[in-house]
Amino acid sequence: MHWLQLSALAKIAVCCLTLSIASIQDWRRREVDDAVWLFMGIVGGMLTAIELYMSFSLHKLIVVALSASLCFALGIGLYYLGLFGGADAKCLWCLGVTLPYNPLESLGLKLVESVNAVFSLAIFNNSILTAAFTALGVLCFNGARRIKTRRPLFSGEEKNPLKRFLALMLGYKISVSDVLAKRDFYFPLEVFVFQGGVLQRNFKISARLTEDDPYRELERLVNMGVVNKNDEIWVSPAIPLILNISLGFLIALLYGDLVLLAVRLLVGF
């Protein structure tokens, strides 16, 4: 077996191992040990560097540079926008240096024509697509709940139509007591603020916590008797995005870039 094939198999094994461990940790604790990303990044980066050194070409160099830089920029940008957690960004960085191109190509396995030139971006596209289906599922859940209970989904919350629509796609309502009991599993989509002596409920759409701890303020308001612990508040489930990234990796590995395929189909029509 050629050394490039051995390197490709090693990359697949490393990614399968680390993504499996990270997915389990993210599901159970909503946190991933940094050691997982250090292992993946160092081993994957070394294998990529060896491949580039042993079979250098300008095309490969450009692909590696694009993969590493774009994944780093996406990870940083999405983290500060509140759409990615720290583990999600680190995972994307590791994929950028480990999988700039599909390792199956070195094994002589031909994929469909929708393969992205930068394989790590194909993984990213697929993971975002699977996450979008999750948002669609949450929207359907809220619709079914409205039909079943025959109660309005909104009562006293901010009336901004865009924010309400985003809340319907990103989360659902649960009791304040449940939120405080399972802080690591939910992100509050609402904040309670006093304005003009009146308690207002404003939407704060974000996928991660900010420096201001909303749980502490919510607990303080409950202790003051301002908010009832049996009241319901809009929250977003802390969906372990590592699972989406892992699924995106498997789809990209075995099939290709689904987003690119959809674009090609649309252009064809």
N, C-alpha and C positions, 0 to 999 in steps of 0.2 A: 504494500500500500504506500502511495506517495506521501511525502511529509505534509503537503498541502491538504490532503484528505484527512490525515491524522489531526492536523490543526483544526479543520472544520468540525470533525467529530468532537474534539475537545471543547470547542466553543459551544456546540449544541448541548453537550453534557453540563458544562459550567452554567449556562443560562437556564437550563431546565432545573438544575439543582438549586441555584440561588433564587430563581423566581418562585419555585415551589416553597422554599423556606420562608421567603418574604411574604408570600400570599397567606401562608398559615399564620405567621406572626401578625400581619396586618388584619386578618379576620378576627383573631382572638383578642389582640391588644390595641389595635389601631396604631401600632408603632412597629418599626423594624429596626433591629440592631444595626449599627453602622458597620459592624464587622462583615455583615453580608455584602454590603456595597463595596467595602474595601477589597474583599476577596474577588468579587466579580470584576471590579474596575481594574485591579492590578493584573490579574491573570488574563482577562480579556484584552487589556491594552498591550500586554507583553506579546500575546499571540498575534495580534494585529501588527505590531511593530516587526516581529519576526517574518511574518508573511510579506510585509512591504519590503523588507530588506532582501529577502531571498528571491522575490519575483517582482522587482520594482518596475513600475510603469507610471507615467505622468497621470494617466487616467485614474489609477488606483490611489495615487497621492491626493488628487483632487477630491475623490469620493470620500476618503478618510478625513480630509480637512473639512469638507462640507458636513459630514456626519457628526463629527465632534463639535464643531462650532454651532451648528444649527440646534443640535440637541441641548447644548449648554445654554444657548440663548432662550430656547423654548422653556426649559426647566426653570430658569431664573425668572423669565417674564410671567409664566403662569403661576409661579409661587407668589410673586409680589402682587399679582392680580387677585390672589385668593382662590384660584381655581385648582391649584395643586398643593398638596402637602409636601413637607420636606422629604419624606421617603419617596414620593412620586418623582420629584425633581432629581433626586440622586439616582433613582432607577433609570431615568431617561439619560442622564449623563453617562452611566455605565454602558448602556446600550449603544450610545453614540461612539464609544471607543472600541467596543467589543464587536459590534455587528454593523460595520459600515456597508458591507455587501453580504448577500445571502450565502451562508456557508454551504448550502446544498449545491450551489453551482460548482464548487470544487469537487463534489462527489459525482458530478456528471448527471444530476437530476434536473430535467427541464421543467420549468413551471409555466403557468399561463402567461400570456403576453402583457398582463397588467402589472408586471413587476416594477416597482419603483427603483430608479437608479441608485438611490440611497436607501438601503434596506431598513435602517433604524427609523427613517421617516415613515416607511410603510407600516412598521409596528405602531408608531404613534398614531397614524391615521386610523388604523383598525381599532386601536384602543378607544379613541374618541368616538368612533362609530358605535362600538358596543356600549359606551357610556350614554350615548344619545338614546339608544333603545331602553336603557334603564330609566332615563327621564320620561320617556313615553309611557313606560309601565307605571311610574308614579302618577302621571297625569290621569291615566285610566283608573288607577286606584282611587284617586280623589273623586273622579266622576261617578264611579260605582258607589262610593261612600255617600255621596250627595243623594243619589237615587234611593239607596237603602234606608238612610236615616231620615230623609226628607227635611233635613235641616240645612240652613245656609252655611256655606263653607267659611264665609267671612262675617265677623260680627265685632265691630269696633276697631278693626285694624286700619292701617293707612289705606286710603282709597285710590292710590296711584294704580291705574289699570295695568301698566307694564309690570310693576313690581308684584302685583297680585298674580298675574299670569306666570311670572317666573317662580313665584312661591308654589303654584300648583304643579309645576314641572319638577321642582327641586325638593319638595318636602311635603309634610302633612302635619296635622295638629295632634298633639298628645298632651297629657296633663303636665302641669308644672312640676309636680312631685316626681314623675317619671324622668323628666329632663334632669333634675338635680340628682337623682339616684344613679343615672347612667351617663355621666358627663362625657365620657370618652367615646360615646356611640352616637352623639347628636351634636349638630351645630345649630344654635338658635338663629332663626331667620327674622326674629323680632327683637326689638329693644324697647324697654319701658322708660319714658322720659316725662318729667314734669315740665309743662309749659303753660304759663299763666295760671298756675295753681291747679291745672287739670292734668291727670295722668293720660298720656298718649302712647299708643302702640305703633311704632314705626318699623317698617321692614328694613333689614340690613342684609342684603343678599351677598353672601360670601361663603366660600367653601372651606375656610379655615378661621381659626380664632385670631383676633387681633391682640394688641398689647393690653387693651382694656378687657378684663375678664367679665364676660356677660353673666356667668354663673354666680359670681360673687354679688353682683348688683341685683340679680334676680332673687338670690337667697336673702339679701338684705331687705328687699321689698316684701318678701313673704313674712319675714320675722317682724316687720313693722305692721303687718296686717293690711298693707296696701294692695297686695296681690294674693289671691286665694290659691293655695297649693293644688286645689282641684280644678282651677281654671285651665283652659287649653291654650297652648302657644304653638305657633308654627315653627317647626324644626326641619332640618335636613339630616337624613341619616348619614352618618360618617361612613359612606360607602368605601370599602377598601379598593381604591383605584388600581392597586398592584394586581388585583385579579383581572381587571380589564386589560392592563398592559400585558399580563401573561397570556390572556386569550388572544390579544392582538399579535403577540409573538408567534403563537402556534398557527394562527390564520395566515400571517405573512410567510411563515416558513413553508407551509404546505400548499398554500394557494396563491398568495400575493397581496397586493394592495387593493382592498375592496373599494376604497374611495376613488382611487385612480380608475378602476374598472368601471365604476358607476359614471364617472366623468366621460370616459371614452364612449360608453353606451349612449349617453345624452348627446354628445357631439355627433355620434353616428346617426342618431335620429334627426 
